[in-house]
Amino acid sequence: MRLEHGVMIFLAIIIGSIIALKGTELPKWDKFILTFFTALSLEASTFALNDYFDLEIDKKNKRTDRPLVRGDLLPKTALYLFFIFFPLGILCSFFVNLSCFIIALITAFLAVLYDTHMKKVKLIGNFYIAYVMAIPFIFGGVAVLESNVLSFNIQPAIYIIALIAFLAGSGREIMKDVQDYEGDMEKGVKSFPKYIGKHLSNFIAAIFYILAIVLSLIPFFRAEYDIYFLNYAYFYPVFFCDIMLLSTALHLIFKKKPNMNLYRKLSLFAIFIGLISFLIGSLIRF
């Protein structure tokens, strides 16, 4: 179920909500609870479904971090988890508001499509994963809208943060494809490394990281981004995040055989620090 991913998604939702409220207050308790269970339920269910369909390829890639590969759980258990938590997540989103319900429906449909079909076409699937990393900010931004009409009229800072998440997510997914290249080739998966090779794929992943780094500095230097403008509570942690992403990008470009396992973990940690920087910056100003 990889619940740590659900917590990160919920953090992104909260950040979007706080920015939409201009950093003056937290979301109401009912929306706080409903958005939490929407994030956790949909994330957990689709990861369970993902592991069910990926069992054979995970065995080839020796993904012993997966309980189905180790034999700790039966494949049908993953299906049970999906059928329990998937409708729960949709139901929770319905009680937030119409905009959140529409976002949840679209995202849930794409999630199932990804697990069942898109996974073998990673040229497309990579950008779905990046979308999943970006959409929680927008979900959080519209969650605090009082009107139950379809509306996406929210703070511009939310959209640039979503774009940063999309770029960093795209880079990480392409980098992961390079690591999983051998197992993917055996299963006929259509990925970037299959068509353009490992080195060029790593170069493209690095470009995505660098673009994310550049965009992450814009809210600090531009007044229209309000709570992040000249806010060092945001700048210091995001700068730390950027250093890790830049280190990853440079190694991907200049090393012939970068330690993909190390940079896979480092990039995830960097993205988490990036989340924290947006959260701290939305709550504290100095």
N, C-alpha and C positions, 0 to 999 in steps of 0.2 A: 504493500500500500504506500510505502515511502512517504510517511506522514510529514517528514521534515519539509518536503516540497509543498505540502498543503499549508504548513505554517508560513513558508516564504510567500506563497500566493496570498494568504490572508494579510501578511504584512504589507504587501503591495496594495491590497484593497484599502487597508486602513490609511496608508499614505495618500492614496487618491482621495479618500473621504476628507482627511484633514486639510489637504490643499484646497479642495472644493469649499471647505468651510473657512478658508483663509487663515488657518492656524489659530483660530480663536476658540475653538471648542472641539470636543470629541463627538463622534457619531452617537445618536441615541442608542440606548442599551438594546432595544429590540432589533434594530438594524445591525448592531454590532454582533449579536448572537446569530441572526439569520445569515449574514454574509459569511461569518466564520464557518457555519455548517454547510453552506453552499460550496465554499472553497474546498473544505476538507473532504466532503462527500464525493464531489465530482472528481477531484484529484485522485482520491483513493480508489474509486471504482474504475477509472480509466487506466490507472497503473496496474491494477489487478488484471483487467482484460488484456492489457499489453503483455504482461508476463505469460498469460495463457496462450496467446497466439505466437509469442516469441520463444516458446520453450525449446524447440529444436535448434534454432539459430543461437540461442544463449548457451546451449550445451556445446556447440561447435566453437563458440567464442570463449568457452571456459569461464562463464560468468557465475562463479561460485558465490557471489554476493546475492544471488537470487535464490529464494527458498525453494522454488519449484525445481531448479537445477540441482540443488543439494538433496532433494527428495524430502525436505522437511514438511511440505504440504502437497496434497494431491491437486492436480490441475482443476478438478471440479470445485475445489474450495475457492479458487480464484474467481470462478464463474459465480458462485454463490455471493461472494463479496460484491461483485459488480451489480448483480440484480437487487441487492439490498441497498447499496449506497447511491447508485445512479439516480433512481427516482426520488430519493430523499433530497439530493442536491437540487434537482429541478424544482421540487415542491418548495424548498426553502427560498429559492430565488423568486418564486411567484409572490410570496408575501413581503418581499422587499419593495418592489414597484415594477411597472411594466417594462421600463428600459432594461433593468437587471434581468428580468425574466427572458426578454428577447436575446440579450447577450448570452445568458446561460444556455438557452435552447440551441443557438447557433454553435456555441463552443462545444456543447455536448454532442451535437450531431457530427461536427468535425472530428471530435475525439474518437468516436466509434468508427468513423470512416478511416481515420488514421490507423487505428489498431487493426482493422480488418483488411484494408486495401492500400492506403497511402504508404504504409511502412516499407513496402517493396519499391516504392518510387521516392527515394530519399531526396531527390532533387526538389520535390514538392514538400515532402514531409518535414524537412528541416525547417522550412519557413512556417509550417503549422506550429511546431514546438516553440519557435520564436514568438509567434502570435500568442500562444498560451502564456508566455512570460510577460507580454506587453498588455494584454487585455485586462488583467486585474486592476491596473491603475485606473482605467476608464470605468470599469465596473464600480470601483469604489467612489469615483467622482460622481457618477449618476445615482449611486445608492442613497445619497443624502438629499436628493431632490424631493421636495415634498409633494409635488404634483404627480399623479399617477398617469401621466401622458408620456408618450415616447419623446424623449428629449436628450440631446447630447451637448447641450449648451453649458460647458464647464470651463474651468480655468485653463488657459493655454499651457501652463506649466505641466499639467497632467499629460497632455499630448506629447510634449517633448520628452518627458520621462518614459512614456510608453515606447517612443521611438528608440530611445537609448536601450531599453530592455530588449526590443526587437533585434537591434543590431548585435548586441552582445550575445543574445541567444542564438542568432544565426551563426555567428562565429564559432560558438561552442559546439553546436550541432555538427557543423562541417568538420571541425577538429575531431569530434568523436567518430565520425565516419571513417576517418583515416585510421584510427585505432582499431576499428571493427572491420577493416577492409577484407581480411582473409575470409572470415566467416560470412560476410555479406556476399562475396564473390561466389562462394559455394551455393548460396541460396538464390543467386541471380538478382540480388538487390541492385537497383539503379541508383547509384550514389555519385557524388562529385568525383571521388578518387577513381571510380571505374572509367569515367569518360575523360578526365583531364590529368589523372595521376595524383600521387600523394603529395608531392612537393607543391604543385600549383594549387591544390586544395588547401594546403596549410597556408599558402600565401593569401588566398581569398579569405580564409578564416581570420588571418591577421589584419587584413584591411577592414573587415567588419569591426574587429576590436578597436582599431585606431579611430574609426569613425565614431564609435560609441564614446571613446575617451574625449574626442574633440567636442561632441555635443554635450557631454556632462559638465563642461566648463561654462557653457553659454548661460545657464540660469544664474550663475554667480556674477557674471559681468553685465547682464542686461536688466534694466529696471522693470521691464514688463513682466518679469518672472517673480515679482513681488517678494514673497517670504524668503526666497533663496538669494536675492540680490545683495551682494557684498556680505553674505552671511557666512562667517567663518566656521560656525557650527556644522554647516553643510560642507564647506570647502575642504577642511582637513581630512575627514574620513573619505570623501569621494576622491581626493588626491591619492590617498593610500590605495584605494580600489584601482585607480588609474595606473599606478605604478605596477601593481600585480598584473593587470591586463596588458600593459605595455611590455613587461618582461616576457609574458607568454607570447605576445605577437612577434617580438624580436627573435625569440628562440624558434618559433615556427618558420620565420623567414630565412634565418641564417644558419640554422643547424640542419645537417642532412638527416640525422635521426634524433629528433627531440624526444625527450622522455614524455610520451603522450599520457601515460597514467598520472604522472606528477602534474602536468599542466591541465589535465582534465579536472583534477581536484582543486588546483590553485584557481582556475577560472571560476569554479562554482563558489569557492570561498570569496573571491573578489566580487562576484555578483551579489552575494549575501551582504558584504560590507557596503556595496553600493546601495542596497535596499536600506540598510541602517542609516547611511548618510542622508538619504532623502527623508527618512523618518525623523532623525534628530533635527535636521534643518527645518522641518515643518513645525517642530515643537519649541525649538530654542533659537534665539537670534542674538548673535554678538559679532 
